Amino acid sequence: MPKLTFIGSGRMASAMVEGLLAKGVYSTSDVICLGGSGTSASALAARTGILVAASLEQALESAETVIVAFKPQHLAGADPRLAALTAGRLVISVLAAKTIARLDRTFPKARNLVRCMPNTPAAIGAGMTGWCARSTLSEPDRATVTGLLGAIGKELELPEAQIDALMAVSGCGPAFVFEFTAALREAGIAAGLERSQAQMLALETVLGAARLMARTKAEPEELRNQVTSPNGTTFAGLQRMSARDFRGLMKETVLAAKARSEELSRQE
Ligand SMILES: NC(=O)c1ccc[n+]([C@@H]2O[C@H](COP(=O)([O-])OP(=O)(O)OC[C@H]3O[C@@H](n4cnc5c(N)ncnc54)[C@H](OP(=O)(O)O)[C@@H]3O)[C@@H](O)[C@H]2O)c1
């Protein structure tokens, strides 16, 4: 009997299912999914070998853990039977900007509720997910949550009050890195490179630098200093970044994203 249920079977559910199966956290017969009116659930089941439910009742019949992975805007119109059908189960939501208090209205009888915020690199197992729980998790439930989220990358528990800040850094962060990479490419073109050359150089540089940071575990400033000789080329470039207050710009960027996240969380 399946013990893990996905309600919503789109991109985020797919990333989680693929990660869980690849890491052997669950086997195909342990997992069942349900979608909306479209074909996402049958497509996910056909692609991965997990089960597809014909009804909400069947989806939740034997579930120990329920992952809520539809769009945040679907929560308001969610099936009212969810309250009874999730009673006593561990419910994990990936819905952006939906607070524990809001989730509690739809899943009031869940044995515990976890709000998490993954990011898009989760699709390749390189995600960064922050999470918080309604109340202290039992040891088995904690192991379930860390096992599930660990299948799509790294996970970090933090108080709900910090989720908007996390959203601004790791939730939106991939887009900031994509924009930085595009800016590096455009600057390369301005410096005289072909677009395809500049694209490759920018991408491989971001990738290599990120891997180096992860591998050495050194602070980025330390790695920066290692490649910056006084009055050298990197020094000339960094001086311009500092003169244009690059760090101030990043701070404004993250604070704007955080403010928007707070606004969306308040809208419920
Ligand atoms: N994608 C990301 O990188 C990412 C990152 C962080 C958080 N998230 C969160 O993950 C959640 C899902 O995002 P996604 O990108 O996976 O969306 P998605 O690909 O559009 O998938 C949405 C899923 O919800 C199903 N659905 C539609 N209406 C429903 C209903 N009334 N009840 C139950 N399920 C319904 C859809 O089924 P049909 O299409 O078959 O109708 C589909 O399976 C969102 O809440 C988002 O905030 C996503």
The ligand as a Tripos MOL2 file, in Angstrom:
@<TRIPOS>MOLECULE
LIG
   48    52     1     0     0
SMALL
NO_CHARGES

@<TRIPOS>ATOM
      1 N1          8.5960   24.6980   -9.6990 N.am      1 LIG1
      2 C1          9.3980   25.1510   -8.7440 C.2       1 LIG1
      3 O1         10.6060   25.2500   -8.9120 O.2       1 LIG1
      4 C2          8.8830   25.5410   -7.3940 C.ar      1 LIG1
      5 C3          9.7680   26.1100   -6.4730 C.ar      1 LIG1
      6 C4          9.2840   26.4010   -5.1990 C.ar      1 LIG1
      7 C5          7.9650   26.1210   -4.8690 C.ar      1 LIG1
      8 N2          7.1400   25.5790   -5.8060 N.ar      1 LIG1
      9 C6          5.7680   25.3170   -5.4180 C.3       1 LIG1
     10 O2          5.3770   24.0710   -5.9260 O.3       1 LIG1
     11 C7          3.9770   24.0920   -6.1840 C.3       1 LIG1
     12 C8          3.7240   23.4370   -7.5240 C.3       1 LIG1
     13 O3          4.4110   24.1670   -8.5290 O.3       1 LIG1
     14 P1          4.7530   23.4790   -9.9130 P.3       1 LIG1
     15 O4          5.7380   24.3390  -10.5910 O.co2     1 LIG1
     16 O5          5.0300   22.0500   -9.7040 O.co2     1 LIG1
     17 O6          3.3100   23.6280  -10.6510 O.3       1 LIG1
     18 P2          2.7560   22.8510  -11.9000 P.3       1 LIG1
     19 O7          3.8380   22.1800  -12.6500 O.co2     1 LIG1
     20 O8          1.8360   23.7890  -12.6160 O.co2     1 LIG1
     21 O9          1.8440   21.6980  -11.2430 O.3       1 LIG1
     22 C9          0.6440   21.9890  -10.5680 C.3       1 LIG1
     23 C10        -0.0470   20.6830  -10.2460 C.3       1 LIG1
     24 O10        -1.2490   20.9440   -9.5120 O.3       1 LIG1
     25 C11        -2.3090   20.1900  -10.1190 C.3       1 LIG1
     26 N3         -3.5900   20.8300   -9.8420 N.ar      1 LIG1
     27 C12        -4.2440   21.7760  -10.5620 C.ar      1 LIG1
     28 N4         -5.3940   22.0930   -9.9520 N.ar      1 LIG1
     29 C13        -5.4860   21.3350   -8.8520 C.ar      1 LIG1
     30 C14        -6.4430   21.2050   -7.8280 C.ar      1 LIG1
     31 N5         -7.5390   21.9620   -7.8200 N.pl3     1 LIG1
     32 N6         -6.2050   20.3080   -6.8420 N.ar      1 LIG1
     33 C15        -5.0930   19.5410   -6.8530 C.ar      1 LIG1
     34 N7         -4.1430   19.6310   -7.7850 N.ar      1 LIG1
     35 C16        -4.3470   20.5170   -8.7730 C.ar      1 LIG1
     36 C17        -1.9640   20.1490  -11.5760 C.3       1 LIG1
     37 O11        -2.6710   19.0940  -12.2140 O.3       1 LIG1
     38 P3         -3.1030   19.1320  -13.7660 P.3       1 LIG1
     39 O12        -2.1360   20.0240  -14.4760 O.co2     1 LIG1
     40 O13        -2.9740   17.7060  -14.1800 O.co2     1 LIG1
     41 O14        -4.4830   19.6370  -13.7680 O.co2     1 LIG1
     42 C18        -0.4580   19.8630  -11.4630 C.3       1 LIG1
     43 O15        -0.2720   18.5040  -11.1850 O.3       1 LIG1
     44 C19         3.5340   25.5390   -6.1200 C.3       1 LIG1
     45 O16         2.7470   25.7120   -4.9730 O.3       1 LIG1
     46 C20         4.8080   26.3340   -6.0110 C.3       1 LIG1
     47 O17         4.6430   27.4360   -5.1340 O.3       1 LIG1
     48 C21         7.5630   25.2830   -7.0560 C.ar      1 LIG1
@<TRIPOS>BOND
     1     1     2 1
     2     2     3 2
     3     2     4 1
     4     4     5 ar
     5     4    48 ar
     6     5     6 ar
     7     6     7 ar
     8     7     8 ar
     9     8     9 1
    10     8    48 ar
    11     9    10 1
    12     9    46 1
    13    10    11 1
    14    11    12 1
    15    11    44 1
    16    12    13 1
    17    13    14 1
    18    14    15 2
    19    14    16 1
    20    14    17 1
    21    17    18 1
    22    18    19 2
    23    18    20 1
    24    18    21 1
    25    21    22 1
    26    22    23 1
    27    23    24 1
    28    23    42 1
    29    24    25 1
    30    25    26 1
    31    25    36 1
    32    26    27 ar
    33    26    35 ar
    34    27    28 ar
    35    28    29 ar
    36    29    30 ar
    37    29    35 ar
    38    30    31 1
    39    30    32 ar
    40    32    33 ar
    41    33    34 ar
    42    34    35 ar
    43    36    37 1
    44    36    42 1
    45    37    38 1
    46    38    39 2
    47    38    40 1
    48    38    41 1
    49    42    43 1
    50    44    45 1
    51    44    46 1
    52    46    47 1
@<TRIPOS>SUBSTRUCTURE
     1 LIG1         1 GROUP 0 **** ****
